[in-house]
């Protein structure tokens, strides 16, 4: 029997992280429809779960490298896109005469094309920026200082995400002078989230490396985001 190549082996943990990644993205989509407040700061409820996707991004990139992370990001994009499309179709189909939940359903699944497009573009840019910074910093530090790499990759990823999403999705809807503070607030809160979760993230990374005997350094990787087949 022919021995499987390394990139053909199925990792149960990688599969689990992939499922969790997709669930977090889809859940964040639903929670984004609710506005919440923490003291003077206003934000969307998606903040509860969306940073988890960046933590998973960090774990996968740290253990399996940029190639597997690239696959994970596109998989998350595809599943999220499917969810939004089917939700939009269901929202477009007229409801039954005896059903009275049309307005609430529309608020959740009736994403405006502008917001949906901004969300997808921001997700791709932010996720790939996060993975790129994580990968490059691991090489330059020779695998040391995971905590610093996790935080810095999140800062760059979330900053990229917010700079793209808010102007494209809400430009002209909210005052332009409010945009910088909105971006800074989002990036700050999500980075604090990452820092608080770091002790758990470190344990997950160490456990995954030990379990799968993987600790990839991206020495010869191409950072072209479209080369998904290159594993």
N, C-alpha and C positions, 0 to 999 in steps of 0.2 A: 504493500500500500504506500502510495506516494506521500511523503511527509509534507504537511502544510507549511507554507511560508509564514513568517512572523505576521505579515499584514493580512493574512487570511484567517488567523486564529480569532475565535470569538471570545471576547472578554465579557463575562457576566456583569462586572462592575461598570465597564464602559457602556454596555447596553442600559443598565440601570440609570446611569448619569444622563444618558441621552433621553430616556423617557422622562426623567425628572426635569430636564432642561426644557423640553417641549411643553410639559404640563405647566411649568412656571410661566412661560411666555404666554400661553393661552389664558391662564388664570389672570395674569396681569392685564391682558386685553379687556377682560370683563370688569375687573376692579377699577380700571382707569375711568369708568363711567361715573364713579362717585368722587365728589370733592370732599376732602377732609381738612381739618385744621389741628395743628399742634401749637398752642399758644398763638403767637402772631403770624406763624408760617402757614400758608395755605398750599395744599398739594393734592394730588390724586391718590386714591387708595391703592393704586398699582405699586406705590412705593413699598408696600408691605412685602410683596413677593418678587418684584422685578430684580432687585439686587442679587437675589439668590442665583439668577441665571449667570451673573458675572462671577460669582463664587465658583459655580460649576465650570465655567469657562476657564478660570484659573487652575482648578484641580486637573482638568483634562489636559490643558496645555503643559502643566508642570510634569505630569506623569507620562503622557503619550506624545506630547509634542504638537507643533503647529499643524501638521498634516491631519491628525485625527480631530483637532479642534475645528479646522476648516470644514470637515465633513459634518461635525456636530452643528455648527452655525447654519450651514445650508439646510440641514435636516430640520432644525428649529424654524427656519424661515418658511420652508415648505409646509410644515404642519400648521404653523400660524396662519399662513396664507389660505390654506384649505379651510380652516376654522372660520376665518373672516368671510370667505366666499360663500360657504354653505349658510352661514348666519345671514348674509345679505340676501341670499335667495329665499330663505325662510321668511325674512322680514318683508320681502317684496310680495310674496304670495298672500292674498287676502285671508284674513282670519275667519273662522266659523262665526255664524251669526250669534251664537250663544256664548262666545268667548269674549271677555272684557279686559284682556291683558295686553291689547295692542300697543298702547302708549308705552308701558313699561318695557315690553319686548323691543320696541323700536329704539328706546334709549340705550339699550345694551348692544343690540346687533345692527342698528342702522347707522354704522359709521359713515361719515361723509367721506367721499373719495379723497379729498384733500388731506384729512387726518390719517386715513388708512395709508395713503402713499407716503406721507411724512414719517409715519411710524415704522413702516417697512424699511425705508431708506436709512433712517436713524439707527434702527436695530443693526442692520448689516454693517454700517460704518463704525458704530460704537463697539460692536462685538469683535470685528476684525482688528480694530485698533487695540483693544484690550489684549487680544491674543498675540499681536505683533510685539507690543511692548513687553509682555510677559516672556515671550520667546527670546527676544534680543537681550533682555536684562539677565536671563538665566545664563546665556552664553558669556556675557561680559563679566558676570560675577562668579562664573564657574560653579553654578548651582547653589551658591550661598545666599543668605539673606532673603529667604522666601517671603517673609512678612513685608519687607520693603517693596519687593517686586509685586506682590499681590495688591498692595495699596496703590502704588504708582500706576499700575496697569488699569486699575479701576478708575482712578482720577482721569487718566487720558481717555479711557473708553466712555465713561459717563459724560465727560466734557464734550467729546465728539458727538455723542448721541443727543445731548441737550441743545448744542449749538445748531444742529441740523433740524431737530424736531420742532422746537418752539417757534422759530421764525416761519418755517414752512406751514405748520399746522395752525398757529395762532396769530401770525403776523397780520395786523390790521384789525384783529378781533380784540386783542388787549393792547394797551398803549405801548409803543416801541420803547419808551423810556423805562418801562417796567421789565423789559425782556432780560437785561443783564442780571438784575437781582433774582429773577425767577430761575435763570440758568444756574447762578451761583448757589442758590438755596438747594436746588435739586442735587447738584453735584456734591455739595457739602454733606447733605443728609445721607445720600447713598454711600459716600465714602466712610462716614461714621458707622453706618450699618456694617460695612466690610470690616472695619477695625474691631467692632464689638464681636463679630462672628469669627475673627481670626483664630482664636484658640481651637474652635471646632474645625475650621478649615485646615489648620495644620495637622490635626489628628487624622482627619479624613485623607489628606495627602499621604501622610506616613503609612497609614494602614493600606491604602491602595497600592503604593509602591511595593510594600512588603508582600501583599497578596498576589499581585500580578507580575512581580519581579521586573518592573519597568521604571525607567528614569531617563527619558529621551532628551538628548541635546540636539537642537536643530542646526547642525553644522553644515549640511548640504541641502537645505530645504529652499524651495522657491516660495516666495510670499505672494505669488499670484493667487488671488482669491477664487479664481475660476477653475483651477486645476484640482477638482474634487476627487478625480480618480487616482491621483497620486497619493498613495497611502504608505 
